[in-house]
């Protein structure tokens, strides 16, 4: 079942509405289609009510303000177990890759190994930064960052000894 909060028209798809939705419906009908600050406030409050209603009922809630429709889905639980395994695996891959690259190029030149390492990490960083908000890829980005830090720490320790 879908619930729609229509600015200027009220609530559609619910038999009984909560007191907050009832109050919003009265104000929404009073504001109507008039553009301005009052309408913007009514639309913002509709978004807040929609998020709460979606989380409470576990269904899709649409806010229609006359020009756009926004679908609000209830938040999903964070998969800590699977995500941690994925982050650890990507950290291990990045750690090994950076260590092998650095050790292999360091045979030729230490400065060249440093430049290669910085270029690889500099190329990886923008992709990891963009992936930080994606549900699955955020774990890969976290693992890549952890693997990079661990590799640099390991290389620094081995360089000092």
C-alpha positions, 0 to 999 in steps of 0.5 A: 500500500502506498501513502501520498501526502499531497500539498494542498489536497491532504493525505491519500491512502490512509483511513485514519490519520495521526494528529500530526498528519491531521494538523498538517492536512489542515494547514496544507489545504489552507496554504493550497497552491500558493507559492512562497515561504509558507508552502516551502514550510508545508513541503518540508514538514511533509517530508519530515512526516513522510520519513516518520510514517515510512519508518513506522509503517515500513511502506513507501510514502510519497510527498507531492508538492505540485512539481516533484515527487520524492519517495522515502523508503524506511532505513535498512539495518546496517549489515555489520557482519557482512560489511566487516568481512568485505572491508577486511577482504578489500583491505587485504587486497590493497595492503598486498598490492601496495606492498608488492608494488612498492617492494618491486619498484624499490629495487630500482629506486626508492624515490620511484617507489614512493612516487608510484605508491602516491600515484596509485593511492592518488588514483584510488582515493577519488573512487573511494571517496565517491563510493563512501555513500553507496550501501555495498561499496562503502565497505570496499572504500573503508577497506581500501582506506584501511589497507592503504594506511596499514601498507604505509605504516608497514613500509614506514616500519620496515624502512626505519629498521 
